[in-house]
Every structure is written in structure tokens, then in C-alpha cells.
């Protein structure tokens, strides 16, 4: 599925050869107050290729631009501290062939990324190497060829490879975010579906804003999206293929369907259906179109999310009198409340690693994004604010993206809605750049594994 | 004896009245408890027939005032039997989006059920929830939130 969208051919030249024991290790499970200093040397480009890319992409120096993508990604992760390029002593082309490790050690770089960009048959060919400065050896080398418009993705793929090599876990940089772009007055907000790269670039709008749209979510296995649309003033769950633009209503329900999400295998949609003042959870198989009722309770049951093995579902219910988080088997049996702290709990989302459930908590007029183990123990609040909700996991289960709103007066002055991300340690909180105000973010899977 | 007893009784009365005033529903000009009672955003379906009812935080129960409004709507609907209505349920901004959609649906249905008990056919009433998407007051304060927790009856034809 992914292949026909982006033609990227990855060749492994040398991968982790000799199993050299690297001295560099980054622990991503703790708050990282001393991010690893490393140098991202601008990728070298020969004069001929530079001119051609200038014509094709209107970029002054494509090598510099790709390394900036890598540098920015690494900095945003909070785990790495990319050093100032002005301090670099060695030229990019020479560093890529044979780095003088003493020079790089002098500026306190522990790792070095070098590379080379070429034009080959009108395509972009990039080769990069990761060096352990202290051990004085190469620890990874890779080359890709792709259509030149994909140059930013090359930067993301390089970051993913470096992240994986240094932390031991898969990255999350070659990914996209789907979200709701917002404009206009708070009382008559115009909302559009939008999609962008994880770092805020290449924004595309998928709907025109004629009808209200909410809560888009990616299929973890392909380029489909499910979301809520008020098309013809009938709030229903829709399915959208973001490549073809074809969309359809999910199921034939005589009332509002909402809070959709895909099953981990991408074959079902789980959602709420509201009728006569009662919301219950249903699934629909996308192939057979078979609808199954999962909860049957006079309370509000909503915000369902599957465990990554598909065996369990966490969801939000007010059956105790107030909004709390519950877990049940995927057939609806063995319902168990797991949130017992003070306050109200909403929007549970199961981590792709399976170990944690992220949630929104409202307590004493403040909103928190937090995580708890799947049995409800070990609750940890990561961030507190006036208003924030709707966390979505990075594909490696290390970072959450959510949205935050600010206070406003009766004329709506002061109001804003923005995307924010925070890692599991709670230390690395950042605003995610968007062209407009934004809400309801959902993180895609890695586009290339 | 008596002085002591009078003194003690007086103390008790004072104490009780303090207790009572503490328990009494806090009333500002436009709210009772946290239910909106003012007329600020209210429109009229016909003379003397307000179009909306208001709810307490996280509640879907109709207040006495709400029931009175809905009875007026019901008698207006009985007199105008060709008019159909849409009940639009809303929540304030202090809740998660998905739960608020369910809450708005439940509020509008509470109003629908009441209209039906006063003889209005369910076929004439449809229901839509906007959750927290369409506030009437943009303010981030309890009074604004109380205006936004509402079910609004709108003519459908």
C-alpha cells in the first residue's frame, strides 16, 4: 500500500557491520537532561548535482537542507543535542570519506552523521554514514534513491535509522499527522481535515470546510482515515482514502455515529452509536460490513481503543456516575473499571507497545494528559493545563501528540487551539507547528519500515 | 436556667442559619446553582415560547424551569401541527470532545422525551448533537459555560 505512494528504494550497503560495540547509548526511558551531543555534517553535493536540484526543487543547497531536516528531528526528540555547524572544522565531502575524529571530539560531538547527495537518472541518491567519534569507527551506512520531491522524507528516514541505532528502538520521524485545521470564530468555527509531515511541513487540506469534521484517525496498516463528518447535518463516521480522495459513510445507522478508530489489523472500525439518549460501542467489519454491538448499557459508552493485539478494548463510560476508563475483552465481556483517582477520566488510548493507556483527566478545573498501566496502576500525569485533551501515540509508543486550547473572553479574544507533543518522561514538551489553529491530531504508522 | 437556655437556643438558631445559607443554592443574577436562568441568548419560537432549556454541568436532568419551557413549546407545537422541530443538544467546552457529543445527544433526547409526554409525536422531532462545537458564548467562565449547556428547539420546516 505504502509503496505506490512514495517510491523509495532502499539499498543496504553496509549495515552495522562487524557488530562493533558502540560506546554511544541513549536511554530513552528517563528524562533526558543531558541530550547526546552530536554533529550533523551538511551532506556534500557535487557542483553538477547541486545545479540540477536547484532547478528541480528551488533549493540553494539540497545537502544542507536535508541535514537541517535531520538536525531538527533530532533536536525535537529531546534526546540529542545537534551541535552548531559553524563549529565544524572538517569539510562535508572529506568528513564523509574519512572523518578526523580528533576534530569532532574537540567540539564534544559523540556521534557524527555525514553524507553525500547525487543526481542519478533524474533521481535523488543519498548515502549517509553514522560514526562513533569516541570509538573512532563507522557504525552505520545506508543509501537510498528516490524521486527528488521526496527529499524531506530522506531526512526523516535518516533520522529514523540514526535514532534506532542509538536508542535501540524504532523511530517515528518518517510519519505524518492527520488533524483538524481550525479557523474563524469560536461560535462558528470552520474545520477542515489536514495532513502534514510529523515536523509540520507539506500540509495538505483534505476537506473544504463546508461541513464540520472531527476526530480523524489513521488506519495503522494503510492510508485510510476514519473521521466524523456533519455532511448534510447528519453526524456520521466516514471512511476516507487519502490517496484517491474517495469517501463513504461507515454503516447504516439511524442516528449519530462518532468516536471512530481502527482495529490494529485495520480491518474493523470501532465507534459509538447514539440513539434515544444512549451511546453504546459497535464495530463494523470493513470487508463483510457486519455490525456488532459490543457494549449494552444505559450509560454513555464512548472513545473506544483496541489493545495492539486486538484482544482488549479500553473505553470511556459514565456508568459509575462520572466519566471513567474501563477495559473489556474485545467481545464486550469482562468489563472492568481501571481509573480510580480523583477527577474525571476520558479519551483512553492504548499504546502501540501495549504496556500503557494514555488519557485525559479533569481534576479541580485543570486538564491533564497522563498514562497508566493497563490495569489502572502506576498513574502518571505528564502535563497540566487550562484545557488539553485527545492524546495520540507515536508509532514507537514514546511520544504523545495532543491539542491544547487557551482561555478566551466572551468575544472569543484570546482563543487558540494548538498541537503539542510530550514524551513519556514528561520532560520534553513542545508545540507542533501548524499553518492554522489545530486540534484532534492522530499519528500515522512509520511510512517505511 | 432560662437565660442559659435562651442563649443556647439562640446560638443553635444562628448556627443553623449559617449552615442553611451555606447549603443554599448559590444564586447569581443569571444562574441558579450552575444552571443558566437568564434571558441573554434565548430566542422565541412564538410570543412567550422560549426556544431553549439549560443544564447543570455534566447533567442531563431537566430543571423545573426547563420543564415549564418545554410545556410551552409542546402547547405551541400542538397548535401548529404542521411544524416539525430539530432539538440541538450542546455541551460546554470543559469536557472531552467525544464524551460531549454523547452528552449533547442525551440532553436533546431528555427534551424530546418531555415533549413526547406532552403529546407531541416523535415523528415530528429529530435530534442532533453538536457537543461543544457550537457555543453561543465564547467566554471561558462559568456564566458562559452555563449558557452553552443547552438544548435548542429549532423549526425544521
Boltz contact constraints between the chains, C-beta under 6 A:
constraints:
  - contact:
      token1: [A, 186]
      token2: [B, 138]
      max_distance: 6.0
  - contact:
      token1: [A, 187]
      token2: [B, 135]
      max_distance: 6.0
  - contact:
      token1: [A, 187]
      token2: [B, 138]
      max_distance: 6.0
  - contact:
      token1: [A, 256]
      token2: [B, 105]
      max_distance: 6.0
  - contact:
      token1: [A, 258]
      token2: [B, 101]
      max_distance: 6.0
  - contact:
      token1: [A, 259]
      token2: [B, 98]
      max_distance: 6.0
  - contact:
      token1: [A, 274]
      token2: [B, 102]
      max_distance: 6.0
  - contact:
      token1: [A, 274]
      token2: [B, 105]
      max_distance: 6.0
  - contact:
      token1: [A, 276]
      token2: [B, 109]
      max_distance: 6.0
  - contact:
      token1: [A, 277]
      token2: [B, 106]
      max_distance: 6.0
  - contact:
      token1: [A, 277]
      token2: [B, 109]
      max_distance: 6.0
  - contact:
      token1: [A, 279]
      token2: [B, 102]
      max_distance: 6.0
  - contact:
      token1: [A, 300]
      token2: [B, 102]
      max_distance: 6.0
  - contact:
      token1: [A, 302]
      token2: [B, 98]
      max_distance: 6.0
  - contact:
      token1: [A, 302]
      token2: [B, 99]
      max_distance: 6.0
  - contact:
      token1: [A, 302]
      token2: [B, 102]
      max_distance: 6.0
  - contact:
      token1: [A, 303]
      token2: [B, 98]
      max_distance: 6.0
  - contact:
      token1: [A, 323]
      token2: [B, 99]
      max_distance: 6.0
  - contact:
      token1: [A, 346]
      token2: [B, 96]
      max_distance: 6.0
  - contact:
      token1: [A, 346]
      token2: [B, 99]
      max_distance: 6.0
  - contact:
      token1: [A, 347]
      token2: [B, 96]
      max_distance: 6.0
  - contact:
      token1: [A, 360]
      token2: [B, 96]
      max_distance: 6.0
  - contact:
      token1: [A, 389]
      token2: [B, 96]
      max_distance: 6.0
  - contact:
      token1: [A, 407]
      token2: [B, 140]
      max_distance: 6.0
  - contact:
      token1: [A, 408]
      token2: [B, 138]
      max_distance: 6.0
  - contact:
      token1: [A, 408]
      token2: [B, 140]
      max_distance: 6.0
  - contact:
      token1: [A, 409]
      token2: [B, 139]
      max_distance: 6.0
  - contact:
      token1: [A, 410]
      token2: [B, 137]
      max_distance: 6.0
  - contact:
      token1: [A, 410]
      token2: [B, 138]
      max_distance: 6.0
  - contact:
      token1: [A, 410]
      token2: [B, 139]
      max_distance: 6.0
  - contact:
      token1: [A, 412]
      token2: [B, 138]
      max_distance: 6.0
